[in-house]
């Protein structure tokens, strides 16, 4: 734990003690949170790893007019920056890219966290008493709260976040200027990604995610890895709609039961504990050439030898039943 110590009898500056204490507490909170939560997180709705198109939290929109060719809008929302600070925008905020904008260029729209001081009070800065509270007094803030600042940074690559080395900001989107230094509605990023309504949305890379190393493969199924052996599903699985298999579907040591129907476009159905080794039975659907009306053979094999077949033909646009 990061902590401070105020030794008895030592000379301390109270302001420094409190500043250091709050910094240590914040560091401990960030370190603990980073153990289970990825850094830089948006509180936003995600569907299958992609930001829901209907989610507007911290969405960047163009709001240009002939009088305001560089105007943007950032929607309300809450996020956690890589440094652990929380920033909330209560209502949609309109801002313009004013000054130093280069034509035909990409710009990253970054949200930065800053502290806003409030509750000022007079503070003496010399050993001189003045009952009026004027000089040599100065005004010092006694409270601070998180707020934000939106910046636009000139970039050449629209695939790299601008907070890679700076943890007090987050890249929300990329935009591009035209020949007249106005915001373009249609353009492609440096990697060919097309803009949508004048913006390349970068929020997907900052959605709030729990770290996958916290989860046990023997308890959960992950999309990015196999769930086999000790990590297999220890129970039944029911699918309400279509069940699509890209490669092999194997019934290992059990019955494979179909209660309504099964459609086999091509390939083999193996009836064996070792599919394809030639020792078991194979039910194979093979194309049939030279057959009137076209069709396919339903072929039965035993130990690699054909033992029989049934022809399923298609006549006059209708399939014959087997």
Secondary structure, DSSP 8 states (H G I E B T S, - for coil): -------TT----HHHHHHHHHHHHHHHHHHHHTTTB-SSEE---EETTEE-TT--TT-EEE--BTTBTTEEEE--EEEE-TTS-EEEE-S-EEEE--SS--TT-EEEEEEEEEEEEEEEEEEE-SS---TTS-TTEEEEEEEEEEEEEEEEEEES-TTS-TTSS-TTEEEEEEEEB-TTS-B-SS-B-TTS-B-BTTBEE-GGGGB--B-GGGS-TTTS--TTS---GGGS--S----SS----SS-----SS----SS-----SEEEEESSSTTSSSSEEEEEEEE-S-TT-EEEEEEEETTEEEEEEEEEEETTEE---
